[in-house]
Every structure is written in structure tokens, then in C-alpha cells.
């Protein structure tokens, strides 16, 4: 078994590709040029900045002074003559007779009819025919009779007593007086006043406002993806790092790829 394994390793060593002359007393190692590595790309996120404009609208006010006028009134008075009269009352009396009535009462009777009811009891029975031929009659069935109440009503004449008022009048003397007015007048001076209008103006502050519409720049940032690729410039062949005893790099389809 060991012999078979050894023989297999020997054949593998003979058939393996040679990368160049290694050592030797009469030869010199010729280094081979390494192939360009594959481009490796990845996605990274970067921050980019942009400007957006924000519209604003606000009121800008200034204080100005304007005339404010109002109507005022001042009192103006003057003496005006007028007639001042007083009434003198003259009392005149006379005797008059008034009819004075008082109510007296008498008894009267009103006739009316009222319905009065009373409860009576009567037996109600179940009946059956008994007899033959024309002699059949209804006969109560024993044990089936019940005494039921019945209302019996009739109109009863009645009278109701009531008091009726009637007036009794007499002539009664009364002293009746009247007042006869009498005017007595004299001239007096009276101060009469009136309000005269006039305009009063003052300088008053006032806010003069205007709407100002602006667009203000505002810096904003956002994260965006970008594709970044390595061109492999740092992983190629370095002739200064290779020695005379180095193994050459595979090229072509035999290139070794490292992940």
C-alpha cells in the first residue's frame, strides 16, 4: 500500500508544470511577468450636499405718524327770556247723588235628575231540553248555576239649593269738588346752552406693514450609494521583491485567484 502511494506522488511530481529553472551551476533564473489582477468593485455610501430654497413670507412693519381727527364738542351758553307760568288751583264743590247698590241673597232650588245604580244578583245556569214532542222545555242542569252580579240603574229626580245674589240700590248724597286751573305767568331769564362741534387732530403712530416674500437657500445633505472599484495597481509584480530563487507566478488559465 505504501509503495502505491509513493509511486503516485512520484508521477505527480513529474507531470507538474515547471515555473522556471531553480538553482543550477550554469543557468540564470528568468522571472515571468505577473498577469493583471481582476477588478474588484463594491458599493459605498457617501454624503453629498445640495441646496434647496425655502420660501418665506413675513410682515415687515414701520411706524409712521398720521393725522387722526375727531369731532369734539364745546359748550356755548346764552341767556334767553322765557315765560314762566304757574297754575293756581281754584276748588269748586257741589252735592251730587250717587246710586249705591249692595248685593243681597235669596235661596233658589234647581231640579235635576241623577242616575242611581244598585247591584243585584241573579243565577246563571246551563240548560238542557227535557220532555218529548211539543212538551220539551229548557230545564236548568243541577250544579251548573252561578250567582252573578248585575247593575240595575234608574233615574232619580233631585233638587239642589243655591244662593242667588240680587242688587238693592239707594241714592246716597256725595260732596263732589272740581279744581279749576288758573295760569299766572312772568318773564324770566334762562341760560340756554348748546354743544358746538369742532375738529381736533393729533399725530398718532400707525404701523405700516408690507408682506415680504423671500427665497432663502438651505444646505441639505443625503446619503447616496456609489460604486468603488480597485484597479489592482498595488497587487501586481514587484521585480525588486523577487529573488533568484523565487518561484514564478502562473499566467493565463493557470493563474491562481485569491479571494
ABEGO torsion letter per residue (X at the ends): XAAAAAAAAAAAAAABBBAEBBEEAABBBBBBBBBBBBBBBBBBBBBBBBBBBBBBBBBBBBBBBBBBBBBBBBBBBBBBBBBBBBBBBBBBBBBBBBBBBBBBBBBBBBBBBBBBBBBBBBBBBBBBBBEBEAABBBBBBBGABBBBBBBBBBBBBBBBBBBBBBBBBBBBBBBBBBBBBBBBBBBBBBBBBBBBBBBBBBBBBBBBBBBBBBBBBBBBBBBBBBBBBBAGAAABBBAAABBAABBBBBBEAABBBBX
